[in-house]
Amino acid sequence: MEWTGARYADQPTVQVATWIDAPPGRVWELVSDVTLMPEMSGELLSARWADGATGPAVGARFVGRSRHERFGEWETTSTVVACDPGREFAWAVGEPAEPGALWRFGLRPGNGGTELSQWMRMGPGRSGLSFAIDAMPDKEQKIVFVRLREFERGMTATLEHIRRRAEA
């Protein structure tokens, strides 16, 4: 990832992609099951469906508990905002109308396999990162850049875990 000088209000994004030698249906089973994500993430400790939801559907909510060496532990509630089996699974962290982050898996079938991408956008709502920026406003661009790089590394590792599971 190259330096962009982005600020949080710019709603910066990061995306990674990989090819998986498995059909979209198999990949979809993995990316849409939020309870599996902690096994594939270095930051997410647990995830569970909330409010009676038992699986992916637009409007379904889930609670995730995460940990970061600099930020400590926290819990967020996310809402599924896109759920197109075999194509797209996306969720808003926090308030869907103004999320702290928006995350999306995109699946594209072809040649007997699936191109899987993971994308995220910071903001526009406040997030845990907002507290670090509030404390050091003169370092906002660096804080945003470092966090985007961390997300990029984590997303790359997550896609590799999904690829290995889907191809097994």
RANORZI-V469848 format. One line per field, one symbol per residue. ss: DSSP state (~ for helix, > for strand, _ for the rest). phi: phi as a letter, one per 40 degrees, with the letter a starting at -180 (. if undefined). burial: # if it has 9 or more other ideal C-beta (glycine too) atoms within 8 Angstrom, else .. A space follows every 50 residues. Layout:
ss=???
phi=???
burial=???
This chain:
ss=_______~~~__>>>>>>>>___~~~~~~~~__~~~~~~~___>>>>>>> __________>>>>>>>>___>>>>>>>>>>>>>___>>>>>>__~~~__ >>>>>>>>>>__>>>>>>>>>>_____~~~~~~~~_~~~~~~~~~~~~~~ ~~~~~~~~~~~~~~~~~_
phi=.cdbgcbdccfcbaabaacbcacdcccddcccccccddcbbcbccaaacb fgcbacadgcbabbbbabdcbgbabbbbbcbaabdgbabbabcgcdcacc abbabbbbcifgbacbbbbabcgcccadcdcccdcbdcbdccdccccccc cdccccccccccdccccc
burial=.....#.#..##.#######.###.###.#####..##.##..#..#.## ..#..#...########......#.########....#######....## ########....###########.#.#.##.##......##.###.###. ##.##########..#..
